[in-house]
Amino acid sequence: MVELFEEDLKPDARRSSKGNQLKWENNGIWYKADYTGYEGLAEYVVSQLLKRSTLTAKEFTEYFPVEIYYKSQVMNGCKSVDFSDGAQTFTLERLFRNQFGMSLNRGIYELEKYEDRLDYLVEQAKRLTGLQGFGTYMARLLTIDALFLNEDRHSHNISVLLKEDRYALCPIYDNGAALLSDTTMDYPLGCDIFQEMKTVRSKTLGDSFDEQLDAAEKRFGRTITFFWKEDDVREILTDAPMYSAEIRDRVMDILLEQRRKYRYLFG
């Protein structure tokens, strides 16, 4: 358990359809408290499974579960090392608005086809930052979101880093809305998760994870392969005992079903 204080609290200007979590920074470590369910567990599990993929350690943010003591309350959440290394973090939405005075997200949705929306997003990102590898980066994000059912990826939380007038790709982060983590509003404990999994909607290019993924693979091919198995998931969940057995069993069931559905992504 870690005790955090008001002076460590950080405002969160990023928009989210799920509201804003309490976030703190202390000695180079960021902490996030659960807000609608088990976001911290989702962040932790997804990052640990990304370790069992073709991504390198620098390409994603690793999270760990933590109990947070704040103002006489104990909250579950997660922690991660500050990946910015002195750089500024900018969302694509903010960069686009600053440059053109318009909404990038609105521009994406003015196009009809998923492939055209993806092309527009990638081209605008390259135009703003000069990052030629942004297409592959987006394809990986969309693959991860489909596999883990992350329903909160949009231009307000797709980010890049800026340091000494040079942009860099941001390590993949913010997967807290994955794995049906919202038990307060949308996916309460005790629901039929296999039915609920059919209702989860994406937000990047449209409301279909599969159409987003198809568009990404048509444009950039398969950009990530996974290697995790059931025993890996079981071991990872064992290391998060602050979450109930019901929640951990639910996450296990979701992951095994998604692994079955997207088995072609696994080596």
Buried (B, 14 or more C-beta within 10 A) or exposed (E): EBEBEEEBBEEEEBBBEBEEBBBBEBEEBBBBBBBBBBBBBBBBBBBBBBBBBBBEEEBBBBBBBBEBEBEEEEBBBBBBEEBBEEBEBBBBBBBBBEEEEEBBBEBBEEBEEBBBBBBBBBEBBBBBBEBEEBBBBBBBBBBBBBBBBBBBBBBBBBBBBBEEEEBEBBBBBBBBBBBBBBBBEBBEBEEEBEEBBEEBEBBBBBEBBEBBBBBBBEBBEBBBEBEBEEEBBEEBBEEBEBBEEEBBEBBBBBBEBBBEEBEEBBE
